[in-house]
Amino acid sequence: MPAACGPAAGAVSTSLASSPVTDPLVTFDSAWSIIGRTHWDTTYNGVNWSALRAELRPKAAAATTTGALRAVLSDMVARLKQSHFSIIPREIADAGGGSSSSASGGAPAPDRSGSIGAEVRYLDSTIVIAQIDREGPAAQAGVRTGWRVQSVNGCPMSARLARMPREPDPRREALTAYSIATQALAGAVGDTATVVFADERDSDRTVRIVRAPEPGVVAKFGNLPGMNAQLTYERIKTAGKTVGIIRFNIWMPILSPQFDAAVDSLRDADAIVLDIRGNFGGVGGMSMGIAGHFLDSTRTIGTMMQRGATLKFVANPRRVDTRSRGVTPYAGPLAIVVDELSISTTEIFAGGMQALGRAQVFGVQTSGQALPSVPERLPNGDILYHAIADFLNPLSKPLEGAGVMPDRVVPLTRAALLARRDPALDAAIAWAIGPVTAK
């Protein structure tokens, strides 16, 4: 097996995992206490939190390396069996936007700021090109949607996927596979990825792709790693009507002005489609401001249930545009397209607008990982990412686990991608413009 297929292939640096750890109990007790006082459910989802401390604390005390301590901490948060609980190594958290720098000392994480300009999805246990940036390097190299990724730099994709933990929930498996493939395809700007694809005839094609800068701008939220935020919009004509399509990949405040400008540009459109597939979430409060563009009265799009506190996500109508002129919130048909990689704030927004009857949702069931959460720095420098609340939609139904079920389920298929079709987006547009009357 090629060296590129070793256990660390496609992963961030684990150089600090073998470093000696001092005072492991200080970090363990801090993490255990943070969750103990902030978890909204005093039963801890059925976990005896005090007994778990008694079980794991001796293992933490015996940890002599950073990696061993992380394993104990990860075991602790995994026992809750809920989303948004994880231990983020400090070398990952401190590496901004894929850069190779590390504020923690030790060897830097690999530079993954470059992209081949394509989005992938996990279909039929394989990785398939689902979307291509028309100006990106993959498009310039002749890559097409529907092509399967066979190998990257000599490492078979099947070998990478075979090592991933199997999840009983196919949505979680799709997320894990997506992360593995995305890491494998990413690299330093200017470096070349040698990718073998299976094309539309299932013939192998070897393509050399020079990675370009990841599109968008780097955004930071607290102690989390930097993320590239990108928003695009377009106006299309179909059946004599105009449809505005807005896409954005993350809920970060840096994109709010861009979204406002997009809505201003599309106010005269007959319908608007929000394509938030593959949007992993972000700042939950943004969902209220975005919803306000499409609601003509003050509405609650959901409720955050904390321990001893309740916070309603209230959306107020947006009655002023980007030039401070009075406007009416957009009142035309609104469609939302989601998939199994639509997570967290994306689910809060889509689930809220659907429950209020303001939008129709298309695609496939969302991730079901919708717990409001925060990152906190632990004494050893790692980040404890932990949920602090449950979230209910306007009908008082939890989004965690179930996620958002589309009004019309439209799965993605390789056959559609090879034919350069987008079934979910096509269905959303068809609904948005309404029945076409024959002339």
N, C-alpha and C positions, 0 to 999 in steps of 0.2 A: 504494500500500500504506500502511495507517495507520502513524503514527509508532511505535505500540506493537509493530509487527512488525519493528523494526530489529534489527540483529545482537545488541544487548545485551538484547533483550526477554526477560524471565524469568530473566536471569542476574544474578549478584552484580556489585557495582561493580568495574570494571576501571580505576578512576582511577589507581591506583598503577602500572599497567603502563607508562605513559609517563614515569614519574619517572626521573631520572638514576640510574645505578647506579655505585657506587664499588667498586673491588677485586673485579671479577666473578670473577677466578680463585680468590680465597679461598673463595668459595661453591662454585664448580665443583669445586675440588680436595677440599673437605670432603665434598660429596655422593658423588663418585667413590670416595673412600677409605672412607667408611662402608659402602657396598655391597661394596667390595672385600674388606673384612675380616669382614663379617657374612653374606654370602650363603652358604647351606649347601652349594651346589654349586660346587666349585672350577673347573668348566668354564663357569660362569655361563650355563647353559642353551644352550651352544654359542656364546656370544659371546666373542670375544677381548677381554677387558676392558682390557688394556693398549693394544691397537690402537685401541679405541674412544676412549680418553682422548686418544691422539695425534691422532685425527681431529677430535674435538669441542672440545678445549681451545682451539685458535686461534679458533674461533667464539665461545666464551665470552669470550675476551680482547677480541674485537671488539665485544661487546655494550655498548651505551651506555645502554640503558634496562632497567628491571626486566622488562618484557615480553619483550624480546629474550633476556635471560638465562634467563628461565623457559622459553622455547621450546627453548633448547639443553638445559637440564636435563630437560625433558619428553621430548625426543628420546632422551636417554641412557637413561632408565629404561624407555622404550617398547621399546627394542631387546631387552630381556630377554624380552618376550612372555609375561609372567607377571602374575598378579593381585597386588593389594596393593602396587604400585609407582606412586607418583604424587607430583607436586609440588603442595602445597596453599598457595595464596597467603596471606600473613600476614594480609591484611585479612579473609579468610574464617575462618582459624583463630582469630583473636582476637575475632570477633563471636560473642558467647555466645548460643546458643539462638535465633537469628533476630533478635536485637536489632539496632538500628541503630548501636550504638556500635562504635568501632574503636580498639584500643589502639596502633595503628601510625602514627597520623597520617594525613593525607590525608582524602579524602571517605569517609564511612561507607558500609558496605554497605547495600542497601535492607532495610527492616524486613519480614521474612517470618515474623513470629511468629503471624500469623493464619491460620486454616484455614476452608475452607468445610464441613468436617465430612464429607468423603467420600474414599474411596480409589479410585484409578484403576488400570487395567491396559491393556496394549497388545494389542489383539485385531484381527486382520485389517487391520493397518496403520492402525488408528484407536485413539483413546483412549476408553475406555468406563468409566463409573462401575461399580465392582465391589462397593463396600460403602459403606453410609451410616450414620453415627452417628445413632441414632434420636432423640437430643436435640439434634443439631447444626443449624446454619443451613441446610444443603442440604435436610435432611428437612423443616424448617419451611417451606422455600420450595417444597416439592412435588416435588423431584427424586427420581427413582427409579433403581434399579440397572438397568443395561443401556442407559441413555441414552448416546449418543455425544456427546463434547465437540466441537462444531463450531468455536467461537471463544471467546476470552476477551478482554474489553475491546476488541473490534473487530479483534483479530488472529486470523486463521484458524489453527486448530491444525495443519492440513495444511501451512501455510507454515512453522511452527516445525519440524515433523517432517521436512520436505523438506531442511532445512539440517543435520540431524544426520548424522554419519559413518556409513556403512553398515558393519555388522559381518557377517562370515561366520557367526558363531554367533548364532542367533536369540535366545538367552538374553541375550547382551550388548546386542543391539539393543533388546530389551524393557526392559532396565534403563535405557538411554539415553533411550528414549521416556518411560518413567515419570518420570525426573528432569526432563525438559523440561516435561512436563505438570504435575508437582507444583509446580515453580517458577512456572509461569504462573498457577496457581490460588491460590498463596499470596500474602500481602500483609500489610499492617499490620492489627492488630485494629481493628475498627470501620469499615474501608474497605469499599467495595462492589465486588464483582466482577460485571460484566455478562457472563453466560455464555449462549451460544446452544447448545442441545442438539438432537440429533435424537432424538425420543421413540420409543415403541414402534411408531408408525405411520410412522416416518422423517419426521415433520413437524417443522419447526424450531420450537423454543420458546425465547423469550428470558426468562431468569430473572435477577433481581437478587438477589445473595446477600451479606449483610453478614457479613464474616469474624469469627469468634470466636477466642478464645485456643486455641492448639493443646492438645489434651488431654494429660494426663500431667505429668511434672515434668522440668525440664531437668537432664541429666546430662552431666558432662564426663569425658573420658578423656585424660589427658596434654595434649598440645598440639592435639588434634583439636577441631573446632568443637563447640559444645554441641548435644546431641541430646535430643529429647523422648522420655522413656521412659514407657511405659504398659502396664499389665497389667490385664486384666479376666477374670472367670470367672463362669460361670453353671451352673446345674443344670437339666437338662431331663428330662422323662419321655417315654419312647417305648416302645411294645410292653410296657408294664408294668415297664420297667426304668429306672433312673436313670443318666444319663450326665453327667459333669462335663466342661465345656469350658473350657480355660484358653488365653487368647490373650495374647501379649506381643510387643512390636515390636522389642526390642533386648536384648542381653545386657549389662546394667549392674548393678553391685552394689546400687544403690538399689532394684532390683526384687526382690532375693533374699528379703527379709522378706515381701514381698507374695506371692511364689510359695509360700513356706513356709505362709503363712496360707491360701492357696487350697487347697493339698493337705490341710491339716488340716480344712478345711470339707468336702472331698469324699472323705474316707477311707471313708465308707459307700457311695459310689457304686458301681454295678455295673461301670462302666468309666470311663476318663478319656481325653479327646482333647486333645492339645496342637496348637493351630492356630498354627503359626509361619510362615505365608506372609507374605512381605514383611518378614521379620526380617533385617536386614542384618548381624547379628553383633554383635561387641563384645568383651568380656573373655572370652577362651577358657577360663580356669580355672573360670568359672561353670558350664560344662557338666558338670564332675565333681560339683559339689554338687547340681545339678538331677537328674542321673542317679541319685544316691544315694537319692532318694525312691522309686525304682522297682526297685531291685536288692536282693536278699536276701543277697548276698555281695559281697565286694570283687572288682570287675571292672575291667579296663582297657578304656576306650572308644576308645582310639587312642594313637598315638605321634607325638611331635613330634621330627623329625630335624633337628638343628642341625649346624653344622660342628664335628665333634669331640665332640658331646654328643648324648645321647638322653634325652628326657623322656617318661615314660609318663603318660598322663592316667588316673589311678586313681580310681575312684569307690567311696567307702565307703558302706555302707548307712546311711540316716538313721534312727536308732532313738530319737530324742527329738523331741517336737513343740515348738511355739512356747511351750508352758507348762512345758517341761522335764519332761514326762511321758513315760514309756517307751512306744514305739509300734513296730509292725512296718511296714517299708516297704510301700507300696501294691503289692498283688500281683494286682489285677484286670487285665483287658485294657487295653493301652495302645496308642492309635493316634496317629500324628503326621501332620499335614497340611502339605505344603510346596508351593512353586511356584518359578518361575524367579527370583524375587526373594528366595529363601531363600539366604543367603550366609554364608560364613565359619564362625563359631562355630555357627550354626544347622546347617550341614552336618556339622560335627564331631560335634555331639550326635545328630542324626538318623541319620547314617551309623553311628555307634558303637552306638546302641541297636538299629538294624536288624541289624547284623552279629552282635550278641550274641543275636539272636532274642528280645529283650525287647519289641520294638514292631513293629507293621506300619505302613508308610509309604504315604500316599495323596497324590495330586495329580499334579504333573508334575516332571520332572527339575530338580534344583536348579542353581544358577548355576555350580558348578564353580570357585569362587573361595575356596579354603580354606587359604590359606597364613598361618600365624601371622605377625603383623607388629607394628611399633612406629612411632610418630612421633618424629622428631628435628628440633630447631630448627637451621636452617642459619645461617651468619653474616649473611646478608642479611635474616633474620627469617622467611623462608618455612619451610614444614615439608616435610621429606623423609619420606614415608610409605613404608616399605619392609618387605618380607618378610624374615624371619630364619630360616625353617625350612620344611621340607616336612611334610605331615601324612598319616599312614597310618591307615586304619581298623583294627579288631581283626583283620581278615583280611590285614593288611599291604598293602592296596590304597590307592593315593593317591586323595585326593578332588579335588585340583586338576585342572581340565579336565573330568573325568567327572562330578563332583558325586555326588549321591545319586539313584539311580533308584528311584522308588516301587515297592513290591510290587504296587500296583495303580495304573496310570496313568489319571488322570481329569482331562482337560483342562477348562478353563473355556470356556464359550461365551456369546455374547451372548444367544442364545435362552433359555438357562437363567437368566441374570440378569434378563431381561425377565419371565420367569415367577416371579421371586423364589425361585429355587432355587439351591442351592450344591452342585453335584454331588460335589466332592471331600469336603466335610464330611459330606454325606449318606452317601457310601460308607464313610467312616471310622466313622460312628455305627452304620451297619448291621452292619459287621464286628464292632464292639466289643460289641454286644449279642447277637451270635450269631443263629443261625436262630430264627425265630419259629414256635413250634409252634401249629398250628391247634387250636382248642378245639371 
